[in-house]
């Protein structure tokens, strides 16, 4: 059951309405590539505090398992490639996630689309 949906620019933090809320699932679709990796980690830290005990953060976005796959996609895209975006390279990003005690399941759906499922590692 969907409790609520929010449309908000997360560069400015989280909506005030969420201050005292916890969620089973937090979903972001094709938005996180607009912020840097450091900003992504900051956002994920904030979202982790909004998760219920077994909650998950689900991020669907343009991302790549490694740098080589990003380079190949960029070549294939040619003039349509957007150099202003900050696409996740999972082999690098997973280390940042581990540092903030977050487990990640990465699923590549197409040459440029993925789903990341994030969960707090509560055993550490």
N, C-alpha and C positions, 0 to 999 in steps of 0.2 A: 504494500500500500504506500503510495506517495504521500508523505506528510506535507511537504511544501516544495515549491520550486522558486529559486531566486535568480534574478538577472541583475548582476552587479559587477562592476569593474574591480577585480581582485587586486589590482595594483594599489588600491586604496584600503586594503585590509578586507574585513568581512562586514556584512551588513549588521547594524546594531540589533536588528531583530533576532540575530543568532547568538547573542551574548550568553544566554543561559540554556541553549539548546544542545542536544546530542543526537546523533544520527546513526542508523545502521549502515547506510550507504550515502556517500557523497560522490556525485558524478560530475565530471567536467568533460565536455566534448569539443574538440578542436578550438581550444582557447589558450592553453598553457604555452603554446609555442610563441606567443607574443611577448613573453617575459624571459629574462636571462635564466641560466641554470641556478645561479645564486638566489634569484627571486623565486624560482620554482621551489627550492628547498625551504625558503622562508614561508611560502604559502603552505606547503605540505606540513610544516611544523604547526602552523595555526590550525589546519584542518584536522590534524591528529588529535588535538584537544577537543574536537567536536565529535569524535567517534565514540559510540557505545563500545562495551567490552569486546565484542566480536565484530565490530564494524569494519568496513572496507572503504577505501577511496578508489574510485574507478576513473581512470583518465584515458580517454580515446583521443588520439592525436596523430599528427605526422611525427614519426620517430624511426630510428634505425638501430639495428642491433650493434653495428660498428661503423667506424669512419668510412671504410671501403664501400659499404652499401649506400651510405649517404652520397659519396662521390659518384657512384654509378647512377643513382637516381637524379642527381643534379645534371649529369651529362645527358641523360635521357630527356629531362624536362627542358633543357636548352633555354630559350628566351623566357619560358614561363616560370623559371625558378625564382624564388623570392629570397634574396640575400639578406633581407631585413629581419627575417624570422630566426628564432632560436630553437632549432629542432633537437630533440633528445637523442643522444647517442648512448644507448643503454649500457654498453660495456664501461663507460665512464660514469654515467649517472647512478648506476647501482652502488658504486662505492660511496657516493654522497648520501644515498639512502641508508646504507649500512651505518654510516656515522651518526645518523639521527635515529638509529634503532628501528628501522622500518624494513619489513620484508617486502619483496617485490616479485610479482609474477608477470613476466613479459610475454605477450602473445603477438606475433607479427601476423597481420591479416592480409596485407598486400605489400607490394614493394615499398610503399611509403606510409602505410597506416598500421597502427598498433593499438593494443589495449594494455594498460598497466593496471594491475590490481595491487594496491598497497595496504599493508596492515601493520599495526604496531607490533613489534616483537616484545611481548610482555614477559618473556622468560629470562631476559637479561637483567 
